[in-house]
Amino acid sequence: MKYLISLLSDKVNPWVFGFFAIGALLLLLISSYYLWHKKNKTFRLFGVGLVLTGLAFTCWSYVTGFHPENIGLYTNIGVLLFLGALISFFLSYTSTIKRKKARIAYWAVGTVALVAFITLRFVLHKSNPGFSEDGFFSFNIDQLVVYAYVVLIAFSMVPAAYGVAAITKSALLAGVTRFGFSLITIGTAILITSPDNYMQIINGTGMVVGIVMIAATHIFVPLESK
């Protein structure tokens, strides 16, 4: 453990690195309960979204822990993984829609939103990630892109979590899924919008508590579909 700690950058902020590292491990753990579910496509797609989010957090934990010179490369890898996660969450939700015409309409709207976001984020307004003097990490993106992020997260992660909860047999697990992922969605929005360091410590703590709560419930309550 001491050897691993010694590898970290001298300028590392333990709050920031700990948030991303713990979040990555717990998200990957939670994803395992959904990813290999043989009987339910909605669960599997939700699991793919979780594992991609966990991998994105892994990239950002590397950035915040080791401060690599090519910070933009690893940050963007994390962004692409997270974007893939949002697509998986969206597909998880649309898999619960029974009417074919409604699904096609959702896919059309989702495709337009995705193309618009990629154009904004990677063509018109590229990010310039970096660290503050206190070691807090920032994506440094245009406010229009920030708003687009919040919209995509709100319209993919939350519906997916509620869709999964609706077909989860355990009332306790369903409730924790709804509450926990709503908290994570709100926290993620604050994470990319608030420049206040104290707020980010509060927000990061709340998000970790939420992820721990979700993970603990999945460990003790079997995941079954209705």
MDAnalysis code that builds the backbone (N, CA, C; Angstrom):
import MDAnalysis as mda
import numpy as np

u = mda.Universe.empty(678, n_residues=226, atom_resindex=np.repeat(np.arange(226), 3), trajectory=True)
u.add_TopologyAttr("name", ["N", "CA", "C"] * 226)
u.add_TopologyAttr("resid", np.arange(1, 227))
u.add_TopologyAttr("resname", ["MET", "LYS", "TYR", "LEU", "ILE", "SER", "LEU", "LEU", "SER", "ASP", "LYS", "VAL", "ASN", "PRO", "TRP", "VAL", "PHE", "GLY", "PHE", "PHE", "ALA", "ILE", "GLY", "ALA", "LEU", "LEU", "LEU", "LEU", "LEU", "ILE", "SER", "SER", "TYR", "TYR", "LEU", "TRP", "HIS", "LYS", "LYS", "ASN", "LYS", "THR", "PHE", "ARG", "LEU", "PHE", "GLY", "VAL", "GLY", "LEU", "VAL", "LEU", "THR", "GLY", "LEU", "ALA", "PHE", "THR", "CYS", "TRP", "SER", "TYR", "VAL", "THR", "GLY", "PHE", "HIS", "PRO", "GLU", "ASN", "ILE", "GLY", "LEU", "TYR", "THR", "ASN", "ILE", "GLY", "VAL", "LEU", "LEU", "PHE", "LEU", "GLY", "ALA", "LEU", "ILE", "SER", "PHE", "PHE", "LEU", "SER", "TYR", "THR", "SER", "THR", "ILE", "LYS", "ARG", "LYS", "LYS", "ALA", "ARG", "ILE", "ALA", "TYR", "TRP", "ALA", "VAL", "GLY", "THR", "VAL", "ALA", "LEU", "VAL", "ALA", "PHE", "ILE", "THR", "LEU", "ARG", "PHE", "VAL", "LEU", "HIS", "LYS", "SER", "ASN", "PRO", "GLY", "PHE", "SER", "GLU", "ASP", "GLY", "PHE", "PHE", "SER", "PHE", "ASN", "ILE", "ASP", "GLN", "LEU", "VAL", "VAL", "TYR", "ALA", "TYR", "VAL", "VAL", "LEU", "ILE", "ALA", "PHE", "SER", "MET", "VAL", "PRO", "ALA", "ALA", "TYR", "GLY", "VAL", "ALA", "ALA", "ILE", "THR", "LYS", "SER", "ALA", "LEU", "LEU", "ALA", "GLY", "VAL", "THR", "ARG", "PHE", "GLY", "PHE", "SER", "LEU", "ILE", "THR", "ILE", "GLY", "THR", "ALA", "ILE", "LEU", "ILE", "THR", "SER", "PRO", "ASP", "ASN", "TYR", "MET", "GLN", "ILE", "ILE", "ASN", "GLY", "THR", "GLY", "MET", "VAL", "VAL", "GLY", "ILE", "VAL", "MET", "ILE", "ALA", "ALA", "THR", "HIS", "ILE", "PHE", "VAL", "PRO", "LEU", "GLU", "SER", "LYS"])
u.atoms.positions = np.array([
    [0.828, -1.206, 0.000],
    [0.000, 0.000, 0.000],
    [0.871, 1.268, 0.000],
    [1.928, 1.274, 0.841],
    [2.817, 2.426, 0.900],
    [3.493, 2.656, -0.455],
    [3.824, 1.538, -1.139],
    [4.470, 1.655, -2.449],
    [3.528, 2.311, -3.449],
    [2.251, 1.892, -3.438],
    [1.268, 2.461, -4.352],
    [1.060, 3.945, -4.083],
    [1.009, 4.302, -2.788],
    [0.840, 5.707, -2.416],
    [2.036, 6.537, -2.879],
    [3.230, 5.937, -2.800],
    [4.441, 6.659, -3.200],
    [4.470, 6.969, -4.697],
    [3.682, 6.233, -5.482],
    [3.646, 6.460, -6.920],
    [2.798, 7.669, -7.298],
    [1.949, 8.095, -6.391],
    [1.066, 9.221, -6.677],
    [1.849, 10.521, -6.818],
    [1.281, 11.462, -7.531],
    [1.919, 12.760, -7.716],
    [2.067, 13.489, -6.380],
    [3.101, 14.285, -6.263],
    [3.314, 15.063, -5.042],
    [2.208, 16.109, -4.854],
    [1.570, 16.495, -5.949],
    [0.539, 17.527, -5.888],
    [-0.872, 16.952, -5.790],
    [-0.977, 15.651, -5.563],
    [-2.286, 15.004, -5.557],
    [-3.161, 15.549, -4.427],
    [-4.423, 15.771, -4.733],
    [-5.410, 16.117, -3.711],
    [-6.104, 14.818, -3.311],
    [-5.924, 14.359, -2.062],
    [-6.479, 13.055, -1.665],
    [-7.998, 12.983, -1.764],
    [-8.682, 14.117, -1.562],
    [-10.144, 14.130, -1.667],
    [-10.582, 13.812, -3.096],
    [-9.927, 14.449, -4.043],
    [-10.298, 14.287, -5.444],
    [-9.945, 12.892, -5.938],
    [-8.714, 12.473, -5.675],
    [-8.282, 11.132, -6.104],
    [-9.119, 10.050, -5.435],
    [-9.366, 10.193, -4.135],
    [-10.159, 9.205, -3.399],
    [-11.566, 9.095, -3.941],
    [-12.153, 10.234, -4.297],
    [-13.512, 10.228, -4.845],
    [-13.583, 9.402, -6.124],
    [-12.694, 9.690, -7.060],
    [-12.738, 8.973, -8.334],
    [-12.340, 7.505, -8.179],
    [-11.340, 7.220, -7.341],
    [-10.881, 5.838, -7.166],
    [-11.946, 4.979, -6.485],
    [-12.532, 5.491, -5.400],
    [-13.581, 4.744, -4.697],
    [-14.802, 4.600, -5.585],
    [-15.163, 5.685, -6.274],
    [-16.307, 5.633, -7.177],
    [-16.125, 4.594, -8.265],
    [-14.909, 4.522, -8.831],
    [-14.627, 3.546, -9.884],
    [-14.813, 2.118, -9.377],
    [-14.233, 1.807, -8.221],
    [-14.315, 0.453, -7.671],
    [-15.756, 0.053, -7.370],
    [-16.511, 0.957, -6.763],
    [-17.892, 0.635, -6.379],
    [-18.805, 0.526, -7.595],
    [-18.615, 1.385, -8.585],
    [-19.433, 1.309, -9.786],
    [-19.179, 0.009, -10.544],
    [-17.927, -0.410, -10.599],
    [-17.601, -1.680, -11.251],
    [-18.208, -2.852, -10.481],
    [-18.215, -2.744, -9.145],
    [-18.840, -3.783, -8.328],
    [-20.340, -3.863, -8.602],
    [-21.004, -2.715, -8.592],
    [-22.453, -2.694, -8.818],
    [-22.783, -3.212, -10.218],
    [-21.955, -2.861, -11.188],
    [-22.221, -3.271, -12.574],
    [-22.238, -4.785, -12.720],
    [-21.458, -5.482, -11.892],
    [-21.362, -6.936, -12.008],
    [-22.697, -7.623, -11.740],
    [-23.553, -6.988, -10.955],
    [-24.848, -7.595, -10.646],
    [-25.804, -7.502, -11.837],
    [-25.573, -6.564, -12.738],
    [-26.451, -6.362, -13.886],
    [-25.862, -6.920, -15.182],
    [-24.549, -6.819, -15.313],
    [-23.890, -7.095, -16.582],
    [-24.100, -8.525, -17.069],
    [-24.124, -9.467, -16.131],
    [-24.226, -10.881, -16.520],
    [-25.622, -11.440, -16.313],
    [-26.617, -10.550, -16.200],
    [-27.990, -11.021, -16.018],
    [-28.487, -11.625, -17.334],
    [-28.752, -12.917, -17.350],
    [-29.044, -13.638, -18.588],
    [-30.449, -13.391, -19.115],
    [-31.392, -13.083, -18.228],
    [-32.785, -13.065, -18.637],
    [-33.333, -11.685, -18.996],
    [-32.591, -10.640, -18.691],
    [-33.181, -9.316, -18.828],
    [-32.246, -8.351, -19.565],
    [-32.650, -7.920, -20.744],
    [-31.854, -7.004, -21.566],
    [-31.707, -5.648, -20.900],
    [-32.773, -5.187, -20.244],
    [-32.735, -3.885, -19.574],
    [-31.650, -3.864, -18.506],
    [-31.565, -4.939, -17.726],
    [-30.526, -5.053, -16.702],
    [-29.135, -5.064, -17.335],
    [-28.965, -5.839, -18.401],
    [-27.643, -5.967, -19.022],
    [-27.155, -4.627, -19.571],
    [-28.038, -3.905, -20.248],
    [-27.656, -2.599, -20.792],
    [-27.336, -1.608, -19.675],
    [-28.091, -1.691, -18.591],
    [-27.810, -0.848, -17.435],
    [-26.437, -1.191, -16.858],
    [-26.122, -2.473, -16.837],
    [-24.805, -2.912, -16.363],
    [-23.684, -2.410, -17.234],
    [-23.896, -2.396, -18.553],
    [-22.884, -1.862, -19.470],
    [-22.649, -0.381, -19.171],
    [-23.746, 0.353, -18.931],
    [-23.613, 1.766, -18.583],
    [-22.804, 1.966, -17.307],
    [-23.052, 1.117, -16.325],
    [-22.329, 1.229, -15.057],
    [-20.846, 0.900, -15.208],
    [-20.535, -0.153, -15.971],
    [-19.130, -0.536, -16.117],
    [-18.369, 0.524, -16.913],
    [-19.008, 1.126, -17.911],
    [-18.351, 2.203, -18.668],
    [-18.149, 3.443, -17.795],
    [-19.122, 3.732, -16.928],
    [-18.956, 4.847, -15.988],
    [-17.810, 4.563, -15.026],
    [-17.724, 3.317, -14.546],
    [-16.627, 2.928, -13.658],
    [-15.277, 3.062, -14.337],
    [-15.198, 2.697, -15.615],
    [-13.942, 2.823, -16.363],
    [-13.591, 4.292, -16.606],
    [-14.628, 5.115, -16.824],
    [-14.390, 6.555, -16.972],
    [-13.816, 7.129, -15.679],
    [-14.390, 6.731, -14.545],
    [-13.873, 7.163, -13.246],
    [-12.449, 6.666, -13.039],
    [-12.141, 5.481, -13.570],
    [-10.773, 4.952, -13.466],
    [-9.800, 5.864, -14.198],
    [-10.172, 6.300, -15.392],
    [-9.319, 7.225, -16.151],
    [-9.100, 8.525, -15.382],
    [-10.188, 9.042, -14.815],
    [-10.077, 10.324, -14.105],
    [-9.355, 10.174, -12.773],
    [-9.418, 8.985, -12.179],
    [-8.639, 8.763, -10.955],
    [-7.143, 8.715, -11.287],
    [-6.815, 8.167, -12.458],
    [-5.414, 8.168, -12.906],
    [-4.939, 9.602, -13.137],
    [-5.782, 10.398, -13.783],
    [-5.425, 11.799, -14.049],
    [-5.220, 12.566, -12.748],
    [-6.156, 12.406, -11.802],
    [-6.080, 13.166, -10.552],
    [-5.022, 12.628, -9.588],
    [-4.665, 11.358, -9.740],
    [-3.688, 10.771, -8.832],
    [-2.255, 10.892, -9.307],
    [-2.064, 10.883, -10.642],
    [-0.705, 10.841, -11.179],
    [-0.333, 12.076, -11.986],
    [-1.312, 12.938, -12.286],
    [-1.054, 14.182, -13.015],
    [-0.163, 13.957, -14.251],
    [-0.580, 13.109, -15.179],
    [0.245, 12.844, -16.365],
    [0.393, 14.077, -17.237],
    [1.460, 14.104, -18.029],
    [1.693, 15.255, -18.896],
    [0.609, 15.376, -19.964],
    [0.207, 14.238, -20.534],
    [-0.842, 14.258, -21.562],
    [-2.218, 14.120, -20.910],
    [-2.526, 15.060, -20.040],
    [-3.761, 15.028, -19.257],
    [-4.999, 15.046, -20.149],
    [-4.910, 15.774, -21.267],
    [-6.052, 15.864, -22.163],
    [-6.439, 14.524, -22.765],
    [-5.445, 13.696, -23.098],
    [-5.702, 12.388, -23.700],
    [-6.510, 11.506, -22.760],
    [-6.019, 11.365, -21.517],
    [-6.704, 10.482, -20.561],
    [-8.058, 11.043, -20.135],
    [-8.136, 12.364, -20.068],
    [-9.427, 12.983, -19.737],
    [-10.448, 12.681, -20.824],
    [-10.037, 12.800, -22.079],
    [-10.953, 12.563, -23.186],
    [-11.325, 11.082, -23.319],
    [-10.408, 10.198, -22.986],
    [-10.748, 8.767, -22.972],
    [-11.874, 8.531, -21.962],
    [-11.731, 9.161, -20.798],
    [-12.775, 9.057, -19.780],
    [-14.093, 9.637, -20.269],
    [-14.024, 10.766, -20.975],
    [-15.237, 11.400, -21.510],
    [-15.922, 10.483, -22.516],
    [-15.147, 9.851, -23.400],
    [-15.723, 8.944, -24.395],
    [-16.360, 7.729, -23.729],
    [-15.718, 7.215, -22.693],
    [-16.293, 6.088, -21.945],
    [-17.596, 6.507, -21.269],
    [-17.595, 7.695, -20.695],
    [-18.801, 8.186, -20.026],
    [-19.919, 8.440, -21.036],
    [-19.551, 8.929, -22.204],
    [-20.543, 9.136, -23.260],
    [-21.147, 7.800, -23.686],
    [-20.284, 6.770, -23.784],
    [-20.776, 5.424, -24.079],
    [-21.711, 4.929, -22.992],
    [-21.412, 5.282, -21.750],
    [-22.270, 4.894, -20.627],
    [-23.645, 5.524, -20.748],
    [-23.689, 6.810, -21.101],
    [-24.974, 7.490, -21.248],
    [-25.798, 6.875, -22.374],
    [-25.133, 6.461, -23.448],
    [-25.831, 5.781, -24.542],
    [-26.423, 4.467, -24.054],
    [-25.655, 3.718, -23.261],
    [-26.131, 2.437, -22.730],
    [-27.310, 2.638, -21.782],
    [-27.224, 3.675, -20.945],
    [-28.357, 3.979, -20.054],
    [-29.605, 4.318, -20.872],
    [-29.418, 5.091, -21.929],
    [-30.533, 5.470, -22.788],
    [-31.161, 4.229, -23.430],
    [-30.324, 3.328, -23.927],
    [-30.820, 2.100, -24.544],
    [-31.497, 1.193, -23.518],
    [-30.979, 1.217, -22.295],
    [-31.608, 0.437, -21.227],
    [-33.027, 0.914, -20.988],
    [-33.192, 2.231, -20.949],
    [-34.530, 2.773, -20.739],
    [-35.454, 2.470, -21.917],
    [-34.962, 2.707, -23.141],
    [-35.822, 2.492, -24.309],
    [-36.218, 1.027, -24.463],
    [-35.430, 0.111, -23.897],
    [-35.791, -1.309, -23.973],
    [-37.037, -1.625, -23.147],
    [-37.414, -0.715, -22.257],
    [-38.623, -0.928, -21.444],
    [-39.880, -0.420, -22.149],
    [-39.687, 0.315, -23.257],
    [-40.827, 0.873, -24.000],
    [-41.390, -0.204, -24.924],
    [-42.636, -0.519, -24.771],
    [-43.245, -1.622, -25.507],
    [-43.599, -1.252, -26.947],
    [-44.094, -0.051, -27.168],
    [-44.548, 0.346, -28.506],
    [-43.357, 0.680, -29.402],
    [-43.308, 0.032, -30.564],
    [-42.184, 0.190, -31.483],
    [-42.048, 1.627, -31.980],
    [-43.169, 2.273, -32.328],
    [-43.124, 3.644, -32.835],
    [-42.573, 4.604, -31.789],
    [-42.919, 4.368, -30.530],
    [-42.419, 5.218, -29.449],
    [-40.912, 5.035, -29.290],
    [-40.436, 3.773, -29.387],
    [-38.998, 3.514, -29.288],
    [-38.246, 4.212, -30.414],
    [-38.776, 4.125, -31.626],
    [-38.123, 4.765, -32.774],
    [-38.048, 6.274, -32.578],
    [-39.120, 6.846, -32.045],
    [-39.133, 8.289, -31.786],
    [-38.066, 8.661, -30.761],
    [-37.947, 7.863, -29.709],
    [-36.921, 8.113, -28.690],
    [-35.529, 7.990, -29.290],
    [-35.318, 6.963, -30.108],
    [-34.005, 6.781, -30.742],
    [-33.658, 7.960, -31.639],
    [-34.646, 8.470, -32.374],
    [-34.404, 9.605, -33.265],
    [-33.987, 10.840, -32.472],
    [-34.720, 11.126, -31.396],
    [-34.398, 12.275, -30.540],
    [-33.023, 12.079, -29.893],
    [-32.766, 10.859, -29.422],
    [-31.483, 10.563, -28.790],
    [-30.315, 10.712, -29.746],
    [-30.506, 10.293, -30.996],
    [-29.443, 10.407, -32.000],
    [-29.118, 11.858, -32.298],
    [-30.155, 12.668, -32.446],
    [-29.957, 14.102, -32.696],
    [-29.225, 14.752, -31.524],
    [-29.650, 14.409, -30.290],
    [-29.015, 14.971, -29.095],
    [-27.547, 14.555, -29.009],
    [-27.261, 13.296, -29.354],
    [-25.886, 12.796, -29.292],
    [-24.988, 13.505, -30.302],
    [-25.475, 13.639, -31.542],
    [-24.701, 14.321, -32.580],
    [-24.456, 15.778, -32.196],
    [-25.479, 16.426, -31.653],
    [-25.337, 17.824, -31.226],
    [-24.296, 17.946, -30.119],
    [-24.322, 17.003, -29.155],
    [-23.367, 17.062, -28.051],
    [-21.942, 16.841, -28.549],
    [-21.737, 15.833, -29.397],
    [-20.392, 15.546, -29.913],
    [-19.851, 16.759, -30.675],
    [-20.717, 17.408, -31.450],
    [-20.298, 18.595, -32.192],
    [-19.884, 19.719, -31.237],
    [-20.690, 19.922, -30.189],
    [-20.376, 20.963, -29.213],
    [-19.088, 20.660, -28.456],
    [-18.974, 19.424, -27.972],
    [-17.884, 19.056, -27.059],
    [-16.547, 18.853, -27.751],
    [-16.556, 18.265, -28.943],
    [-15.295, 17.892, -29.571],
    [-14.927, 18.736, -30.789],
    [-15.850, 19.573, -31.271],
    [-15.561, 20.387, -32.455],
    [-15.597, 21.880, -32.123],
    [-16.734, 22.336, -31.595],
    [-16.914, 23.778, -31.380],
    [-16.292, 24.284, -30.087],
    [-16.386, 23.486, -29.031],
    [-15.904, 23.940, -27.718],
    [-15.071, 22.833, -27.059],
    [-13.827, 22.761, -27.423],
    [-12.951, 21.738, -26.840],
    [-12.574, 22.121, -25.410],
    [-12.341, 21.096, -24.587],
    [-12.035, 21.353, -23.174],
    [-10.544, 21.621, -22.984],
    [-10.229, 22.170, -21.828],
    [-8.837, 22.420, -21.458],
    [-8.650, 21.984, -20.003],
    [-8.640, 20.671, -19.738],
    [-8.606, 20.168, -18.353],
    [-7.345, 20.599, -17.618],
    [-7.507, 20.777, -16.303],
    [-6.363, 21.182, -15.492],
    [-6.696, 21.143, -14.018],
    [-5.769, 21.628, -13.206],
    [-5.909, 21.590, -11.756],
    [-5.790, 22.990, -11.175],
    [-6.521, 23.201, -10.086],
    [-6.378, 24.455, -9.351],
    [-5.164, 24.346, -8.430],
    [-4.867, 25.444, -7.736],
    [-3.725, 25.424, -6.807],
    [-3.935, 24.427, -5.678],
    [-5.196, 24.143, -5.343],
    [-5.507, 23.186, -4.274],
    [-5.590, 21.746, -4.782],
    [-5.327, 21.542, -6.057],
    [-5.336, 20.196, -6.610],
    [-6.691, 19.698, -7.051],
    [-7.694, 20.598, -7.116],
    [-9.014, 20.201, -7.590],
    [-9.009, 20.154, -9.117],
    [-9.600, 19.095, -9.639],
    [-9.601, 18.859, -11.078],
    [-10.781, 19.556, -11.738],
    [-10.550, 20.122, -12.913],
    [-11.626, 20.772, -13.666],
    [-11.504, 20.399, -15.135],
    [-12.651, 20.121, -15.756],
    [-12.657, 19.827, -17.186],
    [-12.488, 21.102, -18.013],
    [-12.808, 22.252, -17.411],
    [-12.680, 23.552, -18.087],
    [-13.375, 23.544, -19.445],
    [-14.681, 23.370, -19.418],
    [-15.452, 23.323, -20.648],
    [-16.416, 24.505, -20.717],
    [-16.817, 24.836, -21.921],
    [-17.744, 25.940, -22.145],
    [-19.069, 25.661, -21.445],
    [-19.718, 26.733, -20.981],
    [-20.965, 26.577, -20.224],
    [-22.080, 25.940, -21.059],
    [-22.056, 26.141, -22.355],
    [-23.045, 25.493, -23.221],
    [-22.871, 23.980, -23.197],
    [-21.615, 23.541, -23.165],
    [-21.331, 22.100, -23.094],
    [-21.718, 21.566, -21.719],
    [-21.487, 22.356, -20.679],
    [-21.891, 21.960, -19.331],
    [-23.391, 21.696, -19.287],
    [-24.152, 22.617, -19.855],
    [-25.611, 22.457, -19.890],
    [-25.996, 21.200, -20.669],
    [-25.321, 20.960, -21.786],
    [-25.602, 19.773, -22.602],
    [-25.310, 18.498, -21.814],
    [-24.219, 18.498, -21.043],
    [-23.889, 17.357, -20.182],
    [-25.037, 17.077, -19.212],
    [-25.480, 18.116, -18.533],
    [-26.533, 17.955, -17.524],
    [-27.804, 17.397, -18.149],
    [-28.156, 17.905, -19.328],
    [-29.358, 17.418, -20.016],
    [-29.210, 15.944, -20.383],
    [-28.073, 15.572, -20.942],
    [-27.860, 14.175, -21.341],
    [-27.900, 13.238, -20.140],
    [-27.276, 13.647, -19.049],
    [-27.262, 12.812, -17.840],
    [-28.667, 12.652, -17.286],
    [-29.401, 13.767, -17.219],
    [-30.757, 13.738, -16.662],
    [-31.703, 12.887, -17.495],
    [-31.510, 12.886, -18.813],
    [-32.429, 12.170, -19.696],
    [-31.939, 10.773, -20.075],
    [-30.878, 10.307, -19.429],
    [-30.413, 8.941, -19.693],
    [-30.274, 8.139, -18.408],
    [-29.509, 8.649, -17.449],
    [-29.249, 7.893, -16.233],
    [-30.492, 7.734, -15.360],
    [-31.206, 8.839, -15.133],
    [-32.386, 8.773, -14.263],
    [-33.483, 7.888, -14.845],
    [-33.888, 8.070, -16.122],
    [-34.903, 7.174, -16.677],
    [-34.470, 5.707, -16.642],
    [-33.183, 5.445, -16.903],
    [-32.690, 4.069, -16.874],
    [-32.810, 3.474, -15.479],
    [-32.425, 4.253, -14.465],
    [-32.505, 3.766, -13.084],
    [-33.957, 3.496, -12.689],
    [-34.852, 4.380, -13.085],
    [-36.270, 4.178, -12.764],
    [-36.856, 3.007, -13.554],
    [-36.377, 2.831, -14.784],
    [-36.821, 1.696, -15.569],
    [-36.385, 0.385, -14.962],
    [-35.144, 0.335, -14.493],
    [-34.617, -0.857, -13.822],
    [-35.378, -1.102, -12.526],
    [-35.608, -0.043, -11.756],
    [-36.312, -0.178, -10.479],
    [-37.730, -0.714, -10.681],
    [-38.365, -0.315, -11.800],
    [-39.745, -0.726, -12.066],
    [-39.880, -2.224, -12.284],
    [-38.789, -2.874, -12.727],
    [-38.858, -4.316, -12.971],
    [-38.040, -5.110, -11.957],
    [-37.614, -4.437, -10.881],
    [-36.891, -5.110, -9.807],
    [-37.887, -5.643, -8.783],
    [-37.755, -6.922, -8.435],
    [-38.740, -7.560, -7.563],
    [-38.701, -7.014, -6.140],
    [-37.513, -6.783, -5.591],
    [-37.388, -6.296, -4.220],
    [-37.762, -4.818, -4.134],
    [-38.719, -4.486, -3.276],
    [-39.133, -3.090, -3.087],
    [-37.990, -2.271, -2.491],
    [-37.206, -2.880, -1.594],
    [-36.072, -2.180, -0.985],
    [-35.025, -1.829, -2.030],
    [-34.652, -2.804, -2.844],
    [-33.632, -2.570, -3.868],
    [-34.125, -1.563, -4.900],
    [-35.405, -1.642, -5.252],
    [-35.975, -0.695, -6.212],
    [-35.921, 0.729, -5.668],
    [-36.273, 0.899, -4.384],
    [-36.244, 2.222, -3.768],
    [-34.837, 2.788, -3.689],
    [-33.891, 1.945, -3.303],
    [-32.494, 2.388, -3.213],
    [-31.963, 2.758, -4.598],
    [-32.359, 1.992, -5.611],
    [-31.928, 2.286, -6.985],
    [-32.447, 3.643, -7.430],
    [-33.724, 3.911, -7.184],
    [-34.295, 5.209, -7.569],
    [-33.608, 6.356, -6.827],
    [-33.540, 6.237, -5.493],
    [-32.981, 7.313, -4.684],
    [-31.491, 7.476, -4.949],
    [-30.767, 6.355, -4.965],
    [-29.315, 6.399, -5.096],
    [-28.856, 6.996, -6.413],
    [-29.468, 6.564, -7.505],
    [-29.037, 7.074, -8.805],
    [-29.555, 8.476, -9.070],
    [-30.646, 8.861, -8.443],
    [-31.079, 10.264, -8.517],
    [-30.045, 11.150, -7.831],
    [-29.537, 10.685, -6.678],
    [-28.500, 11.416, -5.955],
    [-27.221, 11.517, -6.779],
    [-26.849, 10.422, -7.437],
    [-25.648, 10.429, -8.270],
    [-25.814, 11.380, -9.449],
    [-27.005, 11.406, -10.039],
    [-27.266, 12.302, -11.167],
    [-27.140, 13.763, -10.740],
    [-27.754, 14.098, -9.620],
    [-27.659, 15.472, -9.106],
    [-26.202, 15.804, -8.770],
    [-25.513, 14.864, -8.144],
    [-24.122, 15.074, -7.775],
    [-23.223, 15.264, -8.987],
    [-23.474, 14.497, -10.045],
    [-22.675, 14.629, -11.262],
    [-22.885, 15.997, -11.889],
    [-24.126, 16.480, -11.855],
    [-24.417, 17.815, -12.376],
    [-23.649, 18.880, -11.591],
    [-23.636, 18.745, -10.267],
    [-22.892, 19.695, -9.430],
    [-21.391, 19.571, -9.691],
    [-20.939, 18.339, -9.890],
    [-19.518, 18.078, -10.114],
    [-18.974, 18.864, -11.300],
    [-19.763, 18.982, -12.358],
    [-19.269, 19.644, -13.566],
    [-19.700, 21.103, -13.675],
    [-20.518, 21.565, -12.719],
    [-20.986, 22.952, -12.810],
    [-20.448, 23.869, -11.720],
    [-20.200, 23.344, -10.519],
    [-19.813, 24.215, -9.415],
    [-18.292, 24.416, -9.358],
    [-17.829, 25.682, -9.301],
    [-16.397, 25.962, -9.183],
    [-15.925, 26.043, -7.735],
    [-16.858, 25.883, -6.788],
    [-16.527, 26.050, -5.368],
    [-15.939, 24.757, -4.798],
    [-14.726, 24.822, -4.259],
    [-14.051, 23.637, -3.749],
    [-14.772, 23.011, -2.553],
    [-15.258, 23.852, -1.653],
    [-15.960, 23.340, -0.464],
    [-17.229, 22.594, -0.883],
    [-17.919, 23.156, -1.858],
    [-19.122, 22.503, -2.374],
    [-18.779, 21.161, -2.991],
    [-17.650, 21.092, -3.659],
    [-17.248, 19.835, -4.292],
    [-16.900, 18.769, -3.257],
    [-16.349, 19.175, -2.116],
    [-16.069, 18.215, -1.047],
    [-17.384, 17.664, -0.491],
    [-18.348, 18.559, -0.253],
    [-19.657, 18.127, 0.238],
    [-20.326, 17.209, -0.785],
    [-20.305, 17.643, -2.034],
    [-20.942, 16.883, -3.104],
    [-20.280, 15.520, -3.301],
    [-18.950, 15.497, -3.300],
    [-18.230, 14.242, -3.472],
    [-18.517, 13.266, -2.348],
    [-18.584, 13.783, -1.127],
    [-18.904, 12.933, 0.023],
    [-20.310, 12.348, -0.120],
    [-21.261, 13.200, -0.524],
    [-22.626, 12.733, -0.707],
    [-22.723, 11.680, -1.802],
    [-21.998, 11.868, -2.899],
    [-22.030, 10.899, -3.984],
    [-21.436, 9.554, -3.556],
    [-20.332, 9.604, -2.817],
    [-19.718, 8.354, -2.348],
    [-20.655, 7.624, -1.395],
    [-21.314, 8.373, -0.501],
    [-22.288, 7.752, 0.408],
    [-23.398, 7.081, -0.390],
    [-23.872, 7.766, -1.438],
    [-24.921, 7.204, -2.274],
    [-24.472, 5.936, -2.982],
    [-23.258, 5.948, -3.531],
    [-22.741, 4.773, -4.238],
    [-22.515, 3.614, -3.272],
    [-22.009, 3.916, -2.063],
    [-21.820, 2.874, -1.044],
    [-23.162, 2.251, -0.669],
    [-24.181, 3.087, -0.515],
    [-25.516, 2.607, -0.172],
    [-26.053, 1.666, -1.255],
    [-25.874, 2.062, -2.517],
    [-26.330, 1.222, -3.626],
    [-25.567, -0.103, -3.640],
    [-24.238, -0.032, -3.479],
    [-23.415, -1.242, -3.505],
    [-23.779, -2.187, -2.372],
    [-23.935, -1.643, -1.162],
    [-24.254, -2.477, -0.002],
    [-25.601, -3.176, -0.176],
    [-26.579, -2.460, -0.713],
    [-27.901, -3.056, -0.917],
    [-27.838, -4.177, -1.943],
    [-27.061, -3.986, -3.001],
    [-26.933, -5.034, -4.011],
    [-26.220, -6.267, -3.462],
    [-25.317, -6.062, -2.525],
    [-24.594, -7.189, -1.946],
    [-25.545, -8.067, -1.113],
    [-26.444, -7.425, -0.387],
    [-27.290, -8.166, 0.551],
    [-28.695, -8.498, 0.022],
    [-29.108, -7.823, -1.039],
    [-30.437, -8.080, -1.601],
    [-30.289, -8.645, -3.011],
    [-30.774, -9.847, -3.271],
    [-30.631, -10.460, -4.603],
    [-31.324, -9.637, -5.677],
    [-30.685, -9.533, -6.845],
    [-31.260, -8.810, -7.963],
    [-32.136, -9.783, -8.754],
    [-33.425, -9.546, -8.729],
    [-34.363, -10.370, -9.471],
    [-35.329, -9.475, -10.226],
    [-35.755, -9.918, -11.391],
    [-36.724, -9.158, -12.167],
    [-38.129, -9.677, -11.913],
    [-39.114, -8.824, -12.127],
    [-40.510, -9.218, -11.920],
    [-40.959, -10.185, -13.009],
])
